[in-house]
Amino acid sequence: MRTPIRVAIAAIALAIAIPAAYAQTYPTKPIRFIVPFAPGGPSDIIARLVGQKLPDVLGQPVIVENRTGAGGNIGAVVAAKSAPDGYTVLVTSSAIVVNVTLFPNAGYDAERDFIPVALVATQPNMIYVNPSVPAKTLDELLALAKTSKLAYASPGSGTTPHLTGEMLFRVLAKVDMPPVHFRGAGPQVVAVVSGEPPVGCGAISGPIAQIKAGKLRPIAVSSSQRLASLPDVPTLAEVGFPSLQDYTWIGVFLPTGTPMDIVQRLNEAINQVMQGAEFRERLDAVAFEPVGGTQAQFAEYTKAEIVKWAKVVRETGAKAE
């Protein structure tokens, strides 16, 4: 007859062994990517690019599910409350670190409820306009805003383009140009193409196709240097706002409680996908810069970004809408 102590030791050993064995076989079924923004935006683009290539590495299909609303919070809550087994993955933008401060109750805690897995890509934000807007430079746009009633489209309350716009228009330029929030960059771009509102601030991947088609006009980008894909578009620093160097990034997260072996497996698989020449070419086509790296590096970066954007939220006085 087994003693209670032996039974307890056996139970502990089994508890340790099960996650390790489970991670060795992961994945054994399709993986669901939760994207908390509408199709066509940066998070959706990256989720679908990774989702197309990840089955080649992991051997299981990836299903992308868009769960929009509340600046990315609705989809994040769905992911946070999912089983921590590696089969529900959040693919989201830097909005996740902004919302920590912006929303009094986002429904989740970015640090407590998620494990950062991998930082996939980053790109600057852009000020762009409908061609009907007579302004062709940022100076002309700001002058127009002082004499006309203008608003700008953002891809959602709490996104980094929203805060870039608030810092530029409200804090630094001191013009009255309120934001109009949409459920992602896709609907935002459609709105600016239709001229309602005629100004947008968003990550470049959203409007770039319409810019190349002549349906939108770029004004300035928030990168430290001009972009190779849009060499004629000045940086915000060049046009008088050197402090504005903001980026939208896309990262992958798993709910807290997911075995670290699975977290590591997914990190390695995503990094492997990112090494592919075709994947990098497709990123370059939409002006994304690949990042990659270890899980620990992304975890540290996430913490630093929470601190950075908390300061911006306080400085702009941005409110959740």
C-alpha positions as CSV (number, residue, x, y, z in Angstrom):
1,M,0.0,0.0,0.0
2,R,1.4,3.4,-1.0
3,T,2.0,5.9,1.8
4,P,0.4,9.4,1.7
5,I,3.9,10.9,1.3
6,R,4.6,8.6,-1.7
7,V,1.2,9.5,-3.2
8,A,1.9,13.2,-2.8
9,I,5.4,12.9,-4.4
10,A,3.9,10.9,-7.3
11,A,1.2,13.6,-7.8
12,I,3.8,16.4,-7.8
13,A,5.9,14.5,-10.3
14,L,2.9,13.9,-12.6
15,A,1.9,17.6,-12.4
16,I,5.4,18.6,-13.5
17,A,5.6,15.9,-16.2
18,I,2.2,16.7,-17.9
19,P,3.0,20.2,-19.1
20,A,6.4,19.2,-20.3
21,A,5.0,16.2,-22.2
22,Y,2.1,18.4,-23.5
23,A,4.5,21.0,-24.8
24,Q,6.5,18.4,-26.7
25,T,3.5,17.4,-28.7
26,Y,2.2,21.0,-29.2
27,P,0.3,21.7,-31.3
28,T,-2.1,18.9,-32.0
29,K,-5.0,21.0,-33.4
30,P,-5.6,24.3,-35.1
31,I,-4.4,27.5,-33.5
32,R,-6.8,30.5,-33.2
33,F,-5.4,34.0,-33.7
34,I,-7.5,36.7,-32.0
35,V,-7.1,40.0,-33.7
36,P,-8.8,42.8,-31.8
37,F,-9.1,45.1,-34.8
38,A,-10.9,45.1,-38.1
39,P,-9.6,43.4,-41.3
40,G,-7.1,45.4,-43.3
41,G,-5.2,47.1,-40.4
42,P,-1.7,46.4,-39.2
43,S,-2.6,43.7,-36.6
44,D,-4.8,41.9,-39.1
45,I,-2.1,42.1,-41.8
46,I,0.6,40.7,-39.6
47,A,-1.7,38.0,-38.1
48,R,-2.6,36.8,-41.6
49,L,1.0,36.9,-42.9
50,V,2.2,34.9,-39.8
51,G,-0.8,32.6,-40.0
52,Q,-0.1,31.7,-43.6
53,K,3.4,30.6,-42.8
54,L,3.2,29.2,-39.3
55,P,1.6,25.9,-40.4
56,D,4.7,25.1,-42.4
57,V,6.6,25.2,-39.1
58,L,4.1,23.8,-36.6
59,G,2.1,21.5,-38.8
60,Q,-1.3,22.8,-37.8
61,P,-3.6,25.4,-39.5
62,V,-4.1,28.9,-38.1
63,I,-7.6,30.5,-37.9
64,V,-7.7,34.3,-37.8
65,E,-10.7,35.7,-35.9
66,N,-11.3,39.5,-35.7
67,R,-13.0,40.6,-32.4
68,T,-13.2,44.3,-32.7
69,G,-14.2,47.1,-30.4
70,A,-13.1,49.3,-27.4
71,G,-9.7,50.2,-28.8
72,G,-8.7,46.5,-28.9
73,N,-10.0,45.6,-25.5
74,I,-12.8,43.3,-26.5
75,G,-10.6,40.9,-28.4
76,A,-7.9,41.2,-25.6
77,V,-10.5,40.2,-23.0
78,V,-11.5,37.2,-25.1
79,A,-7.9,36.1,-25.3
80,A,-7.1,36.7,-21.7
81,K,-10.0,34.5,-20.6
82,S,-9.2,31.7,-22.9
83,A,-7.7,28.4,-21.8
84,P,-3.9,28.8,-21.3
85,D,-3.0,26.0,-23.6
86,G,-1.4,27.7,-26.5
87,Y,-4.3,27.4,-28.9
88,T,-5.8,30.9,-28.4
89,V,-3.2,33.6,-29.3
90,L,-3.6,37.3,-29.2
91,V,-2.1,39.2,-32.1
92,T,-2.4,42.9,-31.3
93,S,-0.8,46.3,-31.7
94,S,0.9,48.6,-29.2
95,A,-2.6,49.6,-28.1
96,I,-2.3,46.9,-25.5
97,V,0.3,48.9,-23.6
98,V,-1.5,52.2,-24.1
99,N,-4.8,50.9,-22.7
100,V,-3.2,50.1,-19.4
101,T,-3.3,53.8,-18.6
102,L,-6.0,55.1,-21.0
103,F,-8.9,52.9,-19.8
104,P,-9.9,53.0,-16.1
105,N,-11.0,49.4,-16.6
106,A,-9.9,47.7,-19.8
107,G,-11.2,44.3,-18.6
108,Y,-7.8,42.9,-18.3
109,D,-4.3,43.7,-17.0
110,A,-1.6,43.7,-19.7
111,E,1.1,42.6,-17.4
112,R,-0.9,40.2,-15.2
113,D,-3.1,38.5,-17.8
114,F,-0.7,38.0,-20.7
115,I,2.7,36.5,-21.5
116,P,4.5,38.4,-24.3
117,V,5.6,35.8,-26.8
118,A,7.2,37.6,-29.8
119,L,7.6,41.1,-31.3
120,V,6.9,40.6,-35.0
121,A,7.2,44.0,-36.7
122,T,7.1,47.7,-36.3
123,Q,6.3,50.8,-38.5
124,P,5.9,54.5,-38.0
125,N,2.6,56.4,-38.0
126,M,1.6,58.8,-40.8
127,I,-0.5,61.9,-41.2
128,Y,-2.4,61.7,-44.5
129,V,-5.3,63.5,-46.1
130,N,-8.0,63.1,-48.7
131,P,-6.8,64.8,-52.0
132,S,-9.7,67.3,-51.7
133,V,-7.8,68.9,-48.8
134,P,-5.8,71.8,-50.2
135,A,-2.9,71.4,-47.8
136,K,0.1,69.6,-49.2
137,T,2.4,70.1,-46.3
138,L,2.0,69.8,-42.5
139,D,2.4,73.6,-42.1
140,E,-0.4,74.1,-44.6
141,L,-2.6,71.5,-42.8
142,L,-2.1,73.1,-39.4
143,A,-2.9,76.6,-40.9
144,L,-6.0,75.2,-42.4
145,A,-7.1,73.6,-39.1
146,K,-7.0,77.1,-37.5
147,T,-9.5,78.5,-40.0
148,S,-11.6,75.4,-40.8
149,K,-13.3,72.8,-38.7
150,L,-11.3,69.7,-39.2
151,A,-11.2,66.3,-37.5
152,Y,-8.8,63.4,-38.0
153,A,-9.6,59.7,-38.2
154,S,-7.8,57.3,-35.8
155,P,-7.9,53.4,-36.0
156,G,-9.2,53.3,-32.4
157,S,-9.1,55.0,-29.1
158,G,-5.8,54.2,-27.4
159,T,-3.9,53.2,-30.5
160,T,-0.5,54.8,-30.9
161,P,-1.8,56.7,-34.0
162,H,-4.5,58.2,-31.8
163,L,-1.8,59.4,-29.3
164,T,0.5,60.6,-32.1
165,G,-2.3,62.7,-33.4
166,E,-3.2,64.1,-30.0
167,M,0.4,64.9,-29.3
168,L,0.9,66.6,-32.6
169,F,-2.4,68.5,-33.0
170,R,-3.5,69.2,-29.5
171,V,-0.3,69.5,-27.4
172,L,2.4,70.7,-29.8
173,A,0.6,72.5,-32.6
174,K,-2.3,73.6,-30.4
175,V,-5.0,73.3,-33.1
176,D,-8.5,72.1,-32.5
177,M,-8.6,68.9,-34.5
178,P,-10.5,66.2,-32.6
179,P,-10.2,62.5,-33.3
180,V,-12.9,60.3,-34.8
181,H,-12.2,56.7,-33.8
182,F,-12.8,53.6,-35.9
183,R,-12.6,49.9,-35.2
184,G,-9.3,49.5,-36.9
185,A,-7.2,50.9,-39.8
186,G,-9.3,49.3,-42.5
187,P,-12.5,51.3,-41.7
188,Q,-10.4,54.3,-40.9
189,V,-8.8,54.4,-44.3
190,V,-12.2,53.9,-46.0
191,A,-13.5,56.9,-44.1
192,V,-10.6,59.2,-45.1
193,V,-10.9,58.1,-48.8
194,S,-14.5,59.2,-48.6
195,G,-13.5,62.5,-47.0
196,E,-15.4,61.9,-43.7
197,P,-13.2,62.9,-42.0
198,P,-10.6,64.2,-44.5
199,V,-7.5,63.7,-42.3
200,G,-6.1,60.5,-40.9
201,C,-3.3,59.5,-38.6
202,G,-2.4,55.8,-38.8
203,A,0.3,53.2,-39.2
204,I,1.5,53.2,-42.7
205,S,0.3,49.7,-43.7
206,G,-3.3,50.9,-43.6
207,P,-3.3,53.7,-46.1
208,I,-0.2,52.8,-48.3
209,A,-2.2,51.0,-51.0
210,Q,-4.6,54.0,-51.4
211,I,-1.6,56.4,-51.3
212,K,0.0,54.5,-54.2
213,A,-3.4,54.5,-56.0
214,G,-3.6,58.3,-55.7
215,K,-6.7,58.2,-53.4
216,L,-4.8,59.6,-50.4
217,R,-2.0,62.1,-50.0
218,P,0.8,61.5,-47.4
219,I,1.8,64.5,-45.3
220,A,4.5,63.3,-42.9
221,V,5.7,60.2,-41.1
222,S,6.7,59.7,-37.4
223,S,9.9,57.7,-38.1
224,S,13.4,59.0,-37.4
225,Q,14.3,58.8,-41.1
226,R,12.4,58.9,-44.4
227,L,11.1,55.6,-45.6
228,A,12.5,53.9,-48.6
229,S,9.0,53.1,-49.8
230,L,7.9,56.7,-49.6
231,P,11.1,58.7,-50.0
232,D,9.4,62.0,-50.8
233,V,7.4,62.1,-47.6
234,P,9.2,64.1,-44.8
235,T,9.5,63.0,-41.2
236,L,7.7,65.0,-38.5
237,A,11.2,66.0,-37.2
238,E,12.0,67.6,-40.6
239,V,8.8,69.7,-40.4
240,G,9.4,71.0,-37.0
241,F,8.4,68.3,-34.5
242,P,11.6,66.4,-33.6
243,S,10.2,64.9,-30.4
244,L,7.6,62.9,-32.3
245,Q,9.2,59.6,-33.2
246,D,6.4,57.1,-32.7
247,Y,5.8,53.6,-33.9
248,T,3.0,51.1,-34.1
249,W,4.2,47.6,-33.3
250,I,2.6,44.2,-33.6
251,G,3.2,41.5,-31.1
252,V,2.0,38.0,-30.1
253,F,0.7,37.2,-26.6
254,L,-0.6,34.2,-24.8
255,P,-2.8,34.1,-21.6
256,T,-1.0,33.8,-18.3
257,G,-0.7,30.3,-17.2
258,T,0.4,28.9,-20.5
259,P,3.3,26.5,-20.0
260,M,6.6,28.3,-20.7
261,D,7.6,25.4,-23.0
262,I,4.7,26.2,-25.2
263,V,5.5,29.9,-25.1
264,Q,9.1,29.2,-26.1
265,R,7.9,26.8,-28.9
266,L,5.7,29.5,-30.4
267,N,8.4,32.2,-30.1
268,E,10.8,30.0,-31.9
269,A,8.3,29.1,-34.6
270,I,7.4,32.8,-35.2
271,N,11.1,33.7,-35.4
272,Q,11.6,30.9,-38.0
273,V,8.7,32.2,-40.1
274,M,10.3,35.7,-40.0
275,Q,13.5,34.4,-41.5
276,G,11.7,33.5,-44.7
277,A,12.6,35.7,-47.7
278,E,8.9,35.7,-49.0
279,F,7.7,36.8,-45.5
280,R,10.2,39.6,-45.4
281,E,9.3,40.8,-48.9
282,R,5.6,40.9,-48.0
283,L,6.5,42.9,-44.8
284,D,8.5,45.4,-46.9
285,A,5.7,45.8,-49.3
286,V,3.5,47.3,-46.6
287,A,6.4,49.2,-44.9
288,F,6.8,47.0,-41.9
289,E,10.2,46.4,-40.3
290,P,10.7,42.9,-39.0
291,V,11.9,42.6,-35.4
292,G,11.8,39.1,-33.8
293,G,14.0,38.2,-30.8
294,T,13.6,36.2,-27.6
295,Q,10.5,36.0,-25.4
296,A,12.5,37.7,-22.6
297,Q,13.4,40.6,-24.8
298,F,9.8,41.2,-25.8
299,A,8.7,41.0,-22.2
300,E,11.2,43.7,-21.2
301,Y,10.2,45.8,-24.2
302,T,6.5,45.5,-23.2
303,K,7.2,46.8,-19.7
304,A,9.2,49.8,-21.1
305,E,6.4,50.6,-23.6
306,I,3.8,50.7,-20.8
307,V,5.9,53.3,-19.0
308,K,6.5,55.3,-22.2
309,W,2.8,55.5,-23.3
310,A,1.5,56.2,-19.8
311,K,3.5,59.4,-20.0
312,V,2.1,60.3,-23.4
313,V,-1.5,59.6,-22.2
314,R,-0.9,62.0,-19.2
315,E,0.7,64.7,-21.4
316,T,-2.1,64.6,-24.1
317,G,-4.9,64.2,-21.6
318,A,-6.3,61.5,-24.0
319,K,-9.5,59.9,-22.8
320,A,-11.0,56.5,-23.6
321,E,-13.9,56.8,-26.0
